[in-house]
Amino acid sequence: MGMTAIIGSMPDVVLVERTSSIELAQSAIIHNRAEILIVEPHIIDYSSRNNIRNVFHNIPSTLSYSIIAIASHYTERDVLKQFDGCIELSDSVGRIEEVLRQCRSDEKPKDEAVAESSIYAMNEDLSERELEVLIAVAKGLQNKEIAETLNISVHTVMSHRKNIIAKTGIKSIAGLTVYALMNGLIEESAIK
Amino acid sequence: MIQNRKLFAADDKLANVVAEFHDIILVFPRFGINLGFGDRSIAEVCKMYGVDVNLFLMVCNIYSFEDYYPESFLNEQQLKSLIDYLLKSHRYYLDERVGHIANHLMHIANSIEPKFGTILRKFFDDYRAEVVSHFSYEEENVFPYIESLLEGGERGTFCIRQFEENHSNIEDKLDDLINIIVKYLPGDSLPRERTSVLFDLFRLSKDLKKHALIEDYLLAPSVEALEDRRNEE
């Protein structure tokens, strides 16, 4: 049974997003209020593994969330210690459910007022694909480069861009970059 | 039919027109017209200040009616006056509006999380640089070309089509800035200043759009007609 199926079988848990991008994972916490992040520690660059929370530094400190490691390879104890929970490949379904529930009950109660005021006001209508295109545009990539990176046609990139303009109300590339920066989708250093 | 209303005419009382279409007070100083003109008609006020009444009417009509398009080309004297009008507009945008808005935005930028403040400042600084370069292109290349054309002097290789094809849009970014402040700027600091800067931005954006229309509808076609006349001579 895969993780998606296990999460799907838990009546009180919803899978918000499956993603291989750290940026989109942060976006799921910030914008969709995901409460738990399940991460394979090896996708995080070795040099950053000694400070896992810093990898997700776009997430405002007022949002509480848990990070669970899903250890499919050997991972150093010091790295694992930073996670709120750990799932091993050999764990039973029952054990995995227990880890997830444990993390949720550990969560500190949120101070709603503080949490509300610091939440980014991002447009939630953007699809995952549109977000990817938006991030690429904001980073300064050309249509052709975006098409190659995402393995779609230039025509499709343009139609995504048209939708992004319609949904965000922002036309210029500089404006879209500000949008992406303000919503924690990209880092200043990622701009070409 | 233009918005079911007749266009401005020379014998309309200027004060009545202002009461209905507030925005046109913006064009007065660019023509050198002062307020306090009593009950005089447009024609009388223009005569007082030595302004070409037809040019004044065309500019006011562009300002006030969405689908108005000027009925005739400008003559050479009117073109000269229009360039003067455009130069004064540039000065007004840069010296009065953009600087004022920049000051407001700095306050707001300083009141929010530094990371976002930096982003906001950079966006506006870049925008300001773009406006400056847009205007200097016109002032250093386009207007001198027209002046030399008017004087029948050397023309070089430039032609007004190049201006029309490259006339860049400086309003989009301003509209983006409005959207960013309305929808996405985090935090709730300085609410009154945010409202006030939004009104400034709405007005500047509208004003710049009209300014671009004056260049596209009045300036460029009239210069093209002048080029044709010169070519025939």
HADDOCK unambig.tbl for C-alpha pairs under 7 A between the chains (distance, minus, plus):
assign (segid A and resid 117 and name CA) (segid B and resid 187 and name CA) 6.21 0.50 0.50
assign (segid A and resid 118 and name CA) (segid B and resid 186 and name CA) 6.88 0.50 0.50
assign (segid A and resid 118 and name CA) (segid B and resid 187 and name CA) 6.51 0.50 0.50
assign (segid A and resid 120 and name CA) (segid B and resid 184 and name CA) 6.96 0.50 0.50
assign (segid A and resid 120 and name CA) (segid B and resid 186 and name CA) 6.24 0.50 0.50
assign (segid A and resid 121 and name CA) (segid B and resid 183 and name CA) 6.68 0.50 0.50
assign (segid A and resid 121 and name CA) (segid B and resid 184 and name CA) 5.28 0.50 0.50
assign (segid A and resid 122 and name CA) (segid B and resid 184 and name CA) 6.65 0.50 0.50
assign (segid A and resid 169 and name CA) (segid B and resid 179 and name CA) 6.58 0.50 0.50
assign (segid A and resid 170 and name CA) (segid B and resid 176 and name CA) 4.99 0.50 0.50
assign (segid A and resid 170 and name CA) (segid B and resid 179 and name CA) 6.88 0.50 0.50
assign (segid A and resid 171 and name CA) (segid B and resid 172 and name CA) 6.49 0.50 0.50
assign (segid A and resid 171 and name CA) (segid B and resid 176 and name CA) 6.50 0.50 0.50
assign (segid A and resid 172 and name CA) (segid B and resid 172 and name CA) 6.52 0.50 0.50
assign (segid A and resid 172 and name CA) (segid B and resid 173 and name CA) 5.91 0.50 0.50
assign (segid A and resid 174 and name CA) (segid B and resid 123 and name CA) 6.98 0.50 0.50
assign (segid A and resid 175 and name CA) (segid B and resid 173 and name CA) 6.62 0.50 0.50
assign (segid A and resid 175 and name CA) (segid B and resid 176 and name CA) 5.63 0.50 0.50
assign (segid A and resid 175 and name CA) (segid B and resid 177 and name CA) 7.00 0.50 0.50
assign (segid A and resid 178 and name CA) (segid B and resid 119 and name CA) 6.53 0.50 0.50
assign (segid A and resid 182 and name CA) (segid B and resid 116 and name CA) 6.36 0.50 0.50
